[in-house]
Amino acid sequence: SQRLASFDARALIDCWKSLTAADYRDVLPTITVPALLVYGSASNFYSTGTAHYVRDNIPNALLHIYEGVDHAPHLWQRERFVRDVLDFVAA
């Protein structure tokens, strides 16, 4: 996007390096609060396999996969996202 292109590339690269170096697999089973996971099936960053792995390793996590959208399902399917969040909070 044009907005993303306006950001300092070095800062974005540093942020991405930090994110990709982090490994929180051992933390997932220790999460004790309700967790809502929302993934886009066409994400260019994470596969649905990753989504299922995270869901399977956080106790009582709820996973929604939004078909055909990228890494920002909350932007592409706003109404569904809001409904899913409200349903999650209500439960």
N, C-alpha and C positions, 0 to 999 in steps of 0.2 A: 504494500500500500504506500501511498505518497507520504502518509504520516510516519510510517516506519522508516522510510528512506531519509527522513529529515533528522533522525536520531544519530548520535555519534557512534560510528561503527565500532570503535575500540571498546566502548562501554558495553555494547551489545555482545561483542565477542567474549569479553571478560565474564559477563553474566552467564552466557551459555556454557563456557568452560566450567564455571562454578557449579552450575546445575548438573552437567553431565558427569562431574567428578563425584557428586554426592551419591551415597549408597545407603538407602534407608530400609532395606529389606528386613533387617533385624528389628527394626522399630515397629513395623506394621502389626505384628501380633500383640504388641503392648498397648495399642490404641483401644481405649475403653469407652470412648464416647461414640454415639451414633455417627456413622459416616455415610454421606451420600456421594457417590462417585458418578460423574457425568463425563462421558467420552464421546468423541466423534469417530464414527467408523472409518472415515477417510482422513484421519489425522496424519500429517506428515511428520509427526514427532513420536507418537506412541501407537503401537498396534493394539488390536482388540485383545490379543494374547496378554499384553501388559495389563489391560483393564481387568481381565479375568484373574490374573495373578494377584493384583492388588486387592480385588474383592475377596478372593479366596484366603488371603492372609490377614485381613482385618476382621476381627470377630464381628459378626452381625452387620457387615457393610452391605449397602444396597447399591447396585450398579444399574445405570441407565446408559445404553449405547444409542446414540442418535445416528441413524443410518444416513449415509451419503453426505455428511458434513465433516469439515476439517477439525482442527484443533480448538476451534472456538464455537462449540455447539450452542453456548449461551447467547451468542450473537446471531447465529443463523436461524435458530428456532427459539426465539425469545419467549413466546407465549407458552410453549411446552416446558421450557426451562423453569419459568416462574411457577407454573402449575406443579411441576415435579418438586420444586423446593418447598412450596406451600404444603403440599401433601406430606412431604417428609417431616416438616416441622410439626404438622398437626398430629402425625402418628407418634 
